[in-house]
Amino acid sequence: MTTPRIPSVLFVCVHNAGRSQMAAAFLAHLGGDRVEVRSAGSAPADTVNPAVVAAMAEVGIDIAAEKPKVLTTAAVQTSDVVVTMGCGDACPYFPGKRYLDWKLADPAGRGVAAVRPIRDAIEQRIRGLLGELGIEPRG
């Protein structure tokens, strides 16, 4: 009996400090060990946006220890699904990968109140993505 292959998803935004961090955290939280999750940025910030950290804490997900990571060709090559969020042409394209471009407001420079609707929109998209991957969300 073979173990089914775990799908891998990469979330990419410019700074890897907001949208992609929230998406990765939701996918890891709701998908657990049934999905491999990565996030990166084409021009990573030094830290994750504090308003994003606070907004995620409100829904019980702690991303305070996360650090923005640089986008690498290897990260794209080893992912089944690449979700871009406003990084334009900075993400390399490889045939055979599934690419999704999620149009979402950028939380940079915004307070927690402005981040909440972005967070909630990301959670809904993550739930939909899990369904497309055939994974029942936890919780």
N, C-alpha and C positions, 0 to 999 in steps of 0.2 A: 504494500500500500504506500503510495507516495503522498507526501505532504503538499497541499496546494501552495503555490507560490504567493507570497505576500506582495500586494501592489505597493509601489513606491510613488509618493507624491512630493513634488518640490513646489514651494510657494516663493515667488520672486516679486519684490518691489524695489524701488530705488535704494532706500536707506536700510531696509530690513529692520526697521525700528517700530513699525506700527502694524499695517495691514497684514503683511506676511507673517509676522510674529503671532498675531491673533489667530490667523487661519491655521497655522501649524499647531498652535496650542489647542484649538478646538478639535482639529482632526486627531491629534494624539489622545485627547481626553475622551472623545466619543468613539474613536476607532480602536483604541488600545493597541494590543500587540498584533492586531489583524491588518495593520497597515504601517508602512515605513514612512516617516514624515521628515522632511527637510525644509529649511527656509534659507534664503540668501538675498543679498542686495547687490545691485550693479555698482553702487557707490555707498557702502555701508556706513552708518553713523557710528559714533563711539558707544552709545548706549541706547537701550530701548526707551521709547517715549514714556515718561512717567505717567501721563494721563492714560495711556494704553495699559500699563501695568495696573493702575488703579481700577480701570473699567473691567479688566479681566478678573481682578480680585473680587469684584462685586458679584460675579457669577461663579465664584469658588475655584478659579483657575489661577495658580500662582506662576507668573512668568518673570518675577523679579530677578532671578538669577540668569536669565537668558542674555546672550550677547549677540549683536548683529554680526553676520558672517558674510564674507565676500562670495559672490557668484562665481563658480568655476565651471569649466566645460565638463569636467568629470561628474559634477552634481547633476547636470542636465542629462548627460549620457546614461547615467545609472537610474534615472527616474522614468516611470511609466507615464505619469501625467505631470505636466508642467503648467502651473497656474500663475500667470503674470497679472500684476496689479499696477499698471501705470509705469512700467519700466521701458516701454517703447521697444526699440530694436536692439536693446542691450542684451537681450537673452538669445543665446545661440540656438539655431534651429537644426534639428536632426530628424530626418525622415523616420517615420515609424513611431514617433512619440506623439502622445495626445497633448495638444496645447489648448488651454482655455485662457481667455482674457477677461478678467472680472473688472468691470468698471465700478470703482468704489471711491468715495471721497477720501482724500489724504488726511489722516488725523494730525499731521505735523502742525505744531503751533496751536493746537486746539485744547480746550479743557475737557474734563471727563464728561460733562453734559453733552458736548458735541461728538465725543467718541462713542458714546452708548449706541446711537443708531447705526453707526458703522459696524460696531461689534455685533449687533443683533443681525444685521444683514449678512455678515460673514458667517455667523452661526447657521443661518438658514441655508446658505450656499454649501456649507460643509455637510449639513444633513442631506442635501440633495446629491452631493458628490458621493457620499457614502452609499446612498441608494444605487447610484450608477455603478459603483464598484461591487455591489452585491453584499455590502456589509451593514448589518443592523446596528444603529447607533446605541451605545451604552447610555444608561440613565435617561 
